Amino acid sequence: MNLSEKILATTASLPKSKQQEVLDFVEYLKLKTEKEENSDWNGFSIASAMRGMENENSNYSASDLKETY
């Protein structure tokens, strides 16, 4: 029996309310994983876009900012 089959068999023996909790948790884990993957990709994307610009001089300074947060 593989892991997916074990999970299915175990959750099938639970009451419906507990099965719903398991589903909610699995969906939470899925979203968390997708968010982490997107975050990793975004970091890579920004790093790739900025590559080679580390030593460039800027035409702007902090005094040019109109708003700061």
C-alpha positions in Angstrom: 0.0 0.0 0.0 1.5 3.3 -1.0 1.2 6.5 1.0 -1.8 7.9 -0.9 -3.7 4.7 -0.4 -2.8 4.7 3.3 -4.1 8.3 3.7 -7.3 7.5 1.8 -7.9 4.3 3.9 -7.2 6.1 7.2 -9.4 9.1 6.4 -12.2 7.0 5.2 -12.5 5.5 8.6 -13.0 8.9 10.2 -16.3 10.7 10.8 -17.4 13.1 8.1 -16.6 16.1 10.2 -13.0 14.9 10.7 -12.7 14.1 7.0 -13.6 17.7 6.3 -10.9 18.8 8.7 -8.3 16.6 6.9 -9.4 18.1 3.6 -9.1 21.6 4.9 -5.6 20.9 6.2 -4.5 19.3 2.9 -5.8 22.3 1.0 -3.9 24.6 3.4 -0.7 22.6 2.8 -1.3 22.8 -0.9 -1.7 26.6 -0.9 1.3 27.0 1.4 3.4 25.0 -1.0 2.3 26.9 -4.0 3.0 30.2 -2.2 6.5 29.0 -1.3 7.1 28.0 -4.9 5.9 31.3 -6.2 8.0 33.2 -3.7 11.1 31.2 -4.7 10.3 31.9 -8.4 9.7 35.6 -7.8 13.0 35.9 -6.0 14.8 34.2 -8.8 13.0 36.3 -11.4 13.9 39.6 -9.7 17.5 38.4 -9.2 17.8 37.5 -12.9 16.3 40.8 -14.0 18.7 42.8 -11.8 21.8 40.8 -12.6 24.7 43.0 -13.8 23.1 46.1 -12.3 24.7 45.8 -8.9 27.4 48.4 -9.6 25.5 50.8 -11.7 25.2 54.4 -10.5 21.7 55.7 -9.8 20.4 59.0 -11.2 18.2 59.3 -8.1 18.7 59.7 -4.4 16.5 59.4 -1.3 15.8 63.1 -1.5 14.0 62.5 -4.9 11.3 60.4 -3.2 7.9 62.1 -2.9 6.5 59.4 -0.5 8.1 56.9 1.8 6.6 54.0 3.7 
